[in-house]
Amino acid sequence: MLLSEFIANQNVKKELSECMENNSLPHTIIIEGENGTGKKTLANIIAEYCVCSSDGSSPCGICSDCIKAKKNIHPDIFIADGNNSGELSIDSIRSIRSSAYIKPNEAPAKVYILLNCENMLIPAQNAFLKVLEEPPENVFFIMTLPSASLLLNTVRSRARIFSLYPVPVKDAETELRKRFPEKNNEEIINAATVCAGNIGMAILMLNSGVNEASELAESIYSSITLSNEYMLLTLTSRLAKNRTFAVNVIDRLIELSAEAVKASVGAETFSSAAENAAKRFSRTRLMKIQNTAQKARDILNINVNMNFFCTWLCAALRS
Ligand SMILES: [Zn+2]
């Protein structure tokens, strides 16, 4: 990924690209920002710049160093994550410190990416300080954490701090559209708005939404088959929380009911919910469920009150 492809945060991009053009990248960089704002992505871009062996503008994206960096297999890029036990302990920092004085394996420079430095304890920070005071030539340290204020003053004062923020909602929408071409506009706008421009959170929401919705649809379909009214009521009430989520669930419910209808005439299905329903219900009943699911989808297309919708759906599926 090129710095120009990194979304918004124009000030940070401008400052960094000036450093890159003038060959004046600071040896110690702190990237601060809330979760989901792209700290790790930016750290990777900087690391790729540092190891790129192209004579032209870097990162070139095509030299062997850039390619290895992209695949996370570059021998001169080291990553330690404070969320993993011991990776930023005082012992680990000491070994990072001594390895920093060894020449790079193949790239022009060596990069240490230290993620989640909020978990770096004071003794480890003090041990780290020794190498920051006089960093070896061609060695770069990139630290990420929610706020630089969580580090010792002495560490902070030896680094250049770059602060990342959520991007404008419109910019987030553009980025999400690129990443999720299969999602409809409404889902994209909803995720970007709910997450207030925090792209990482919106990606998480769009990804988890799919599985969660699919699982809930299976459970709803099973509860119809089991004639478990209480279960059906509890499950359908979960649709009230978010309209986009409800759309995903109902779409999957429509697929499941179509599968069950086909299974009732001998077609193969990979859904146990559809298979059980096909065994238990008549084809007429299965088609009725399919119609109800389709009707639910039509209702969601108009701006319906979600609590009303859940009550209606539960009653319609029960009958
Ligand atoms: Zn390159």
Boltz pocket constraint, residues with backbone or C-beta under 6 A from the ligand:
constraints:
  - pocket:
      binder: B
      contacts: [[A, 48], [A, 51], [A, 52], [A, 53], [A, 54], [A, 58], [A, 59], [A, 60], [A, 61], [A, 62], [A, 63], [A, 64], [A, 65], [A, 66]]
      max_distance: 6.0
